[in-house]
């Protein structure tokens, strides 16, 4: 009779012990799979958000004048009398070495205008780039389509009593209010938005821009290098990276991942102890059986292989079930961890790793009981018959 047959028959006879061993390892493997898949999926979610929301490189005129702010971001030396950036120079941004990492370049011109008796900040944008860059903008009505269209922030619309379809006069020109931004909680609520050529004409800044936002928020974008490269092609501008929020979120995810690994290690240790104790108990119960095997000519290596074969079968089953259960738990927990719809990927590498981990833990926990079983004195074992 082959050792594999003996091992499988022994597992069939002791189904309750088989279930207990599988459950002990399954819980450990499922915990590891859940925590790893959660941290991986949440990291991908953050990276997707970084690629979709906002810019992380800001280009402003180099100036020592009094600074303004826009959207909670310091604009450096932007002032009414500061030197602006030439719009024609922005083409140089696409010549940098890492130009493939550039998702969008969104120039803006800023200035104050009188509208219905109030001083309002007017911002000229490239509609295609700006609305691509700020996907969180929700426009009630229509975005900018022509040079005679305006979009108002929520606060400006309330303050000036504006409604979609109203005529708005700025500097003697009449514009159509085609849309109103939904409340953003930022300075976007305080501005009137026009196309870049229109705002440049109204503010007497033709061919000039006040600042440029560059979107390069991808997982592996060399933002620091890109800042240096843009500074070299635009020596008259101040180029800075907006990375604080991104780094804070990624640091939080790193801490979560480390915490997850620590918890997984503890749970795996408990699972290994369950296997160890159960296998030791099984060896003690099977003293006479092992003694008979030894009396029949089984060598110590055969006894070790027999015990390890049993643990291998148990570990393999626990690894597969642990992966399936872990992914199922991740599927249930994921909606509670993020407000976005995130796709759960069944990673075959993670599945293979789960099975391999179960095999390693099971084999390690069973090695000493197998060694102890191989050292049993057959005469002492047979004396109990």
PyMOL commands that set and color helices and strands:
alter all, ss='L'
color gray80, all
select helices_A, chain A and resi 3-13+15-52+87-95+99-101+127-133+154-159+187-190+196-202+223-233+244-285+287-295+300-337+348-374+378-383
alter helices_A, ss='H'
color red, helices_A
select strands_A, chain A and resi 57-61+69-70+73-74+85-86+104-115+118-125+139-141+149-152+167-170+173-181+191-195+208-209+211-215+237-241
alter strands_A, ss='S'
color yellow, strands_A
deselect
rebuild
show_as cartoon
